[in-house]
Amino acid sequence: MNTSVLYGVYTARFPFLESDKDKVRPVVVVSKPHGQHNIVSVVPVSSQANQVDIDIVLQGWQDIGLLKASVARVHRLSPLLQSALTSQLGVLTAKDRNNLLEALKQLLIL
C-alpha cells in the first residue's frame, strides 16, 4: 500500500510485544509517512475491554467497519512501516477522532 489516510483504520501486520511474530490486526494511522522507509505512527485497536485510562472506546466501531466493539490502545502508540498496512476498513468518525486527539495530547503531554 503506497498511501495511507490520516485517521484511517487499516488492517496491518502488527508485531507482538512478547515475540518476533506478528498478527494482522486493526490500527488507526495517526501520522503521515516519514523517512525513506515511510514510517507511520499507529494506534492499535482491540476488541478486548481491559483498557488503561488513556485508551478510548471507539463509539463508531460499526461505521468504521470493525466486527466488534473496540478500543483504541492509545498507550501502545507505535511506529510501523506503511507497507505493513494491508487494507483500509474505514475512517474514524469525527467524535472518535476528537477523542483520539485528546488522548494523544495527554499521552504526549502536549
Secondary structure, DSSP 8 states (H G I E B T S, - for coil): -----TTEEEEEEEE-SSSS-EEEEEEEE-S--BTTTTEEEEEEEES-----TT-EEETTHHHHT-SS-EEE-GGG-EEEEGGGEEEEEEE--HHHHHHHHHHHHHHHT-
